[in-house]
Amino acid sequence: GRPDRDQLAFDFAASDEGRAIDLAWRDAAEGEKRTRTLFAQAGIKPAEVLPEWEQTRRILGSPDDTRRFVDRAMLRLGAPLEASAKAFRAPLRLLPVGLRERLAGEGLEDDFRFTFDSVPRGNAASLHRSHPLVGILAETLLETALDAASAPDDPATLPRAGAWASEAVSTPTIVTLLRLRHRIDTLRREGRGHLLAEEATAIAWAGTPPQRQAEGEAALALLDAPARAIADIVRDRQLALARQRIDSLRGDLETFAAARAAALAEDHARIRKAAETEAARLRGTVAVTPILPADIVGLYVLLPVL
């Protein structure tokens, strides 16, 4: 109780508990240092990774892409959206039973009110590409389209082949919707790793013999151009001819797949170089190999408007 008495000193570091605390503290400090080195984003120059950022945005799609997809999907499935001044209403009760059950598992039932704005209004939800409604609609349509046992008259069965007259072409054009898969092999000090990457893209050919006219977004844009219906007999004949010509285009498909794999490898190399950290330099090398043959998901023939 005397104010002039010196405080007693205890050497906690000499105890086992003290040494354990000191060791844990040092480990945490070293771990934080490694984390800062591994994720040293301050050292990344924005201009060097801007292409990947823009490409990611294109792949993920814009709010307009999400709105167009949901609007068309719900209309096709017999439950068209109902618009009001502040929100949209999706009559989920009108959807097929299997789809309703999947949505109910996510808490989506009856009439679902939402908006496509990033900030929801009132009691309306904000609908974006990763929302359960968008994801389940996309999965359902894709799975049904790729299922050989799907009923042709099922509205969820998207046609994977078609022919029409288009204002976007001046000569008969074959467009293939592709699913490309790539194997990514990484070699690091701790061993080898393997990943699988997928992408959806397209190629367009025109002329006789067919020559590649467009690829990627340019080829996909042809499918969005204004279209006009053609006679069924003309459609069937054009699709039969296109299927015969696909075999002769396999070589070009493989060349395209190899080019896409090389571009993916360059993207990985550029990102590692942009990091400019010791951890990044020690990650090893990356090799990307296309998995062949490429999957042709859709085959379409576009004829010039007469």
Phi, psi and omega in degrees: 000356182277127184293340182267003182283133178291144178291136178291141181258131179244129180270083182294330184296339181282345181274162178298319180296320180295317179295323179295319179295318180297320179294317179297322179296317180295319179298318179296320180295318179293321178297319178296322179296319179293321179298316179296327178289317183293322182248045181282071184290341179295337180273355180274129178277123184306321183297333183281336180249002180301319178302320180292321179296315180293322179295320178298319178297319179294320181293318181291332179090156181267169174303327178294323177296317179298317181296317180297318181296310183297318181299313182289321181295314180295322178296317181295326183272009175082019179224067184299147179292148176245121184264144173232185184293330186243344186201176174248156176234127179255113179283079185298337181294343181270353182285161176303154187303311182301320180290321178298321181294320178295320179291323179298327177296340177259009179080018181253112182217165175055230180264120184254119180263135183203170174223155178271002177286150180292333178252115182295156179246128177059232180263016178270137179281160176265121184261121179226176188297334180264007177291145181306323180297315180294315182297317182291321176299314181296314180299317182297312182294320180292313181298319181291321181294326182271354181273116182296339182272001181293142179287130181300331182272002176287124182299340178280352180273100180285137178291131181262001177215147180186166178214140179201169176271135184228142177284353184274351183234152177248355177214154180308131187228134176259128178240127177247131173269125189242150166243112179260137176238141182230140174263126180252115179254125179247138178243116181233173180297326183276357177138192181259151176225154182227136177227160176238127178243144178232151173211149175255132182207190183206158174226143177238133176239149178214157178094177178225113356291157184299134176238143182295126181252328182203160178210163178063225184297326180295321178289320179295327181297332179298328181286342181266354182290155178307137185234156176229143181289152176235167181296147182302321182293325177290318178302311183297321180293318180294321179292323178297317178295320181295319179296324177293325183280341182301322181301322180286348182259003182299322180299318179291326176298318179293322177297318179295317180297320178295321179295321179293323177295318179296321178295322178294320178296320178295322177299316179298315181296321181292320179294319179296319180293323181294332181295322177051046177233158179299319180298320181294321181291336182270003182286343177098202184249159180231132175236134182242128182235129178289143176265115185252154000282157177292144181277122175269106183275325181217147179229123185224144179241127180249126181251146178294149178284127182271000000 
